[in-house]
């Protein structure tokens, strides 16, 4: 068996010639023939004296000549047998993929191999290990359409002073829970019914506005308003949860609508007659002299100052 040609292709093709006996060595046969045809002097003298040895040499010469003829016509009379060896897992195959010959393969064949290799890799990889991270600059049309929709304003629509007073009256004066306030509010203010641009349907939307209204003007030691650089009155938070603390009881800031804005309570139709009568007694000064009455006068003056500034600005 011998290997005349080895071509670097997708597979290694080896041509194998098979015969009943191994082909003779051409160099050794010709040398042996030369020794037989040109013997040295000693051998020539021995061959003349020994006839059997001379016959043996002649038979060797004829056998060598036959072997030489057989080897020369070996490739012409015997068909080759092709053996195809896979080289994908061999080091030679790895070198082949990085060789210039591999780079010169057709683009379509290279693309098909790459796609096949990627499909095998995807099928063999567990789903939990595959994570496709979207590139930040790539945006799907569906996502773009969602972002172009108008965003609801939620609680950004301003409440009217009457709406804020209604929320305070239902929570503080009537003692309703926050979960009941949305239904009571939309029953009274039908024109404020929730839409896709106004979805104030949760208790949090009303409670947040109520807590923002719990504020008290800041005063100096002479009970004058402390103002900002633009002339507006500076306010501080008057937290509801602190009204039962010792400091809160000492300040005695009003939180109910009747105590804080009695002048407004008598004008609203949704205020009960009992509460209106109490607001009228406060306005007549029957409860004057208390610290809560002093805060009520201060809050009333601050509200008038804010309204005047709004009118001048408009």
N, C-alpha and C positions, 0 to 999 in steps of 0.2 A: 504494500500500500504506500502511495506517495501522493503529495499535494502539490500539483504544478502551479495553481493560481488561487489566491485568496483575495476576493473583492470586498471592499468596505461598503456594504449596502445594508438594507433593513435586516437581512439575514445573511449568514455566511454560507456560501455555496462551495462545497468541497467535492472535487471529482475523484472518485476512487476506482481504480482498475483492479479487477479480481481475476486471477488465473488459478489453474490447478497447482502450480508451484510458483514460488517467489521468483521474480525476474533476476537473472544473474547479474553479477557486478561486471560492467563492461570493461573497466580498467584491469581488473584481475584476470578476466578471460583472455584479453589480448596479450597481457604479459606472459600468461602461461603458454599461450600459443607461440609467442616469440621464443620462449625457452625451449619448447619442443622442436621448433623448426631450426633453431640455431643452438644446438647443444655445445657444451664445452668439449675439449678434446678427450678428456677422461671418459665422459659419458658416451662419446662417439665410439671409442675403442671397446667399451663394455657392450654397447648395442650390437657391434659387429660380432662379438663372441657369443652373445646371448640372444638367440632368435625369439624366445618368448617375451623378453623385455621389449624388443622392437615391435612385436605385434601389439603389446599392451600400449605402447606410445601411440601407434597408429590409431587404435580405438579411442584413446583419449583425445587425439586431434580431431577425429570425426565428431565426437560428442561435443567438443567445444565449438566446432563450427556450427553444429545444429543449434546449440544454445544461443550463439550470436545471432543467427538468422531469426530465431524465435523472438529474441528480445527486440530486434529491429522492427519486426512486423507486429509487435505486441499491441501498440495503440491503434493499428489499422484494422485489426480483426476482432477485437473485443469491444463491446459497447460500454460506455461509461455509466456509472451509477451515481446519481446526484443525491447528496444528503444535505438537508436543510437544518441548520442548527440555530435555535433562537438565541439571540444575544442581548435580550432585554435586561437580564439580571446579571450580566457579566460586566467586568470592569471595562472590557473593550467596547461594550455597548454604551456605557456611560461616556467614554471618550468620543464615541461616534456622535452622540448628541451635541457635543461641544465642538465638533470638527467643522471645517468649512464645508465639507460635503453635506452635513446635516443642515447647515444654514442655507444651502442651495436647493433644498427640496421645494416642491411646488407650494405656494401659499395656501391653496385650498386644503391640501393634505395636512399641512401644519396646523391650520385652523381646526380641522376635524379632530386631529389628535388632541389638541388643547381642550376642545369642547368635551370630548370623551373623557379626558382626565378630570375635568372639572365636575362632570356629572357623576363620575365614580366617587369623587371626594365628597360631593354633597350627599350622595346616597349612603355613604359609610359614616358620615358625621352625625352624631345624635342631634335631635332638634334643639335640645336645651343648650348645646354648645354653640349654635349658630346665632350670631347676633349681628344684624345689619344696622349699622349706625347711619342714619340719614345725614347727608351733608347739609350744613347750615344754610348754604346759599341755594339749595334746591327746594322749591315749594310747589306742592301739587295744586292743580286748579281748584280742587274742592276746598282746600284750606284757604286759598286766596278768596274764594267766594264767601266763605264764612267770615273772614276778617272784614269784608266790605259791608256786611250787614250793619244796620244802625244799632248801636249798643243802647239798651234801656238806661234811662237816667236814674232809676231806683229812687232814692230819697233826695236827689239833687234839686227837684222842683221845690221852690220855696213855699212854705206853709204861710197862710194868712194869719194875722194876729188872733182872729177869732178861732181858727183851727187849733192853734197852740193852746188857747184858753180852754177849748173843749176837751182836749186831751188831758190837761191838768185837772179840770173839773171832774171828769169821769174817774180819774185815778185817785186824786187826793180827797175831793169833797164827797164823792159817791162811794169810793172804796172798791171799784171794780178791779178785777185782775187784768194784767196786760193781754192775756189771750182773748178777752172779751172786747177790748178797745177797738180793734179793726172793724168788727161788725157794727158796733155802735157808731163809729165814725162815718162809715159809708151809708148808714141808714139816715144820718142827719145831713151829710153833705153828698147828695146824690150826684151832683155835677163833678165830684172828684172820684168817680168810680174808676177802679184800676183798669188800665189798658196795657197794650204791649210796650208803651213808652212810660207807664207809671204803674209799677207793680208793688205798691205799698200794701201788701196783704199780710205781712207778718207783724208780730208784736214788737220785734226788734226795731222796725222802721219807725214806730211811734215812740217807743221808749227812748231811742237815741235823741230824737228831737226834744223830748220833754227834759232830758237831763242837760241838754245844751242851754235850755232856758233857765235853768237853776243857777242864777248868778246874782251877785250883789255888787253895787258900785263901791269903789274904794274911796275912803275918806281920810283926810288929814286930822291932826289933833283938834282943829277948829270945826270939824264936821263939814268941811268943804270938799268938793269933788276933786280927786286927783285925775288930771287929764294927760293925754298922750301928746306927742309933738304936733299932731295935726289938729288938736283941740277936742278930740273925742274923749268921752269919759272912760276911764280905765275900770274894768270889771274884774272880779275874782269869782271863782267857782264857790257855790254854796251847796255842798254835797248833802243829799237827802239823808244818807246813812249816818251823818254826823249830828243830826238834829236831836238825837236822844242821848248824846254824850254830855258830860258836864260843860264842856266849852260850848256845844251847840245849844244847850238849854240857857246858858248865860247870854249868848247873842240873841236868841229868840227870833230868828229870821222867819218871816211868814212863807208858807209853802202852798197853802190852799188858795183857790181862786178868790174866795170870799175875803180872806185876810190880805192877800197880796194886791188884788185889783177889784175892790168893791165897786168902784165907779163903772167898770166894764160889766160886772156881773148883773147889775140891775137892768142893763140894756139887752141882754141875750134872751131869746125866747125859749131856749132849751134849759135854762136854769129854773129850778123848782121855786115855787112861791115861798116856801120856808126859807130857802137860802137867800132869796131876794130881800126878804124882810130883815134878815140878819145883816146883809150888806148895807141896807138903809140905816140901821142903827149905828153901824161903824162910821158911816159918812156923817151922821149927826153928831158924832163925838162922844157917844155914850161909853165907848171903850178907850177913851184917850188917856194918856199918861203912862201907858205901858211901853216897854221896849219894842214890842211888835208894832205898836202904833207909830213909833218914831221911824222904824224901818219902812213902814208903808208910805209915810210921807216922803222919805228919801227916794224910794223906788218910783213914786209918782213923779217927783221932780226930774229924775233921771230919764224917765220915759218921755216927758215933755221936751227935754233938751235934745234927745235923739230925733224926735219927730221934726223939730225945728231945723236941725241940721240937714235932714233928708229933703225938706222942702226947699231950703236954700241951694242944695246941690242940684236938684232937678230944675 
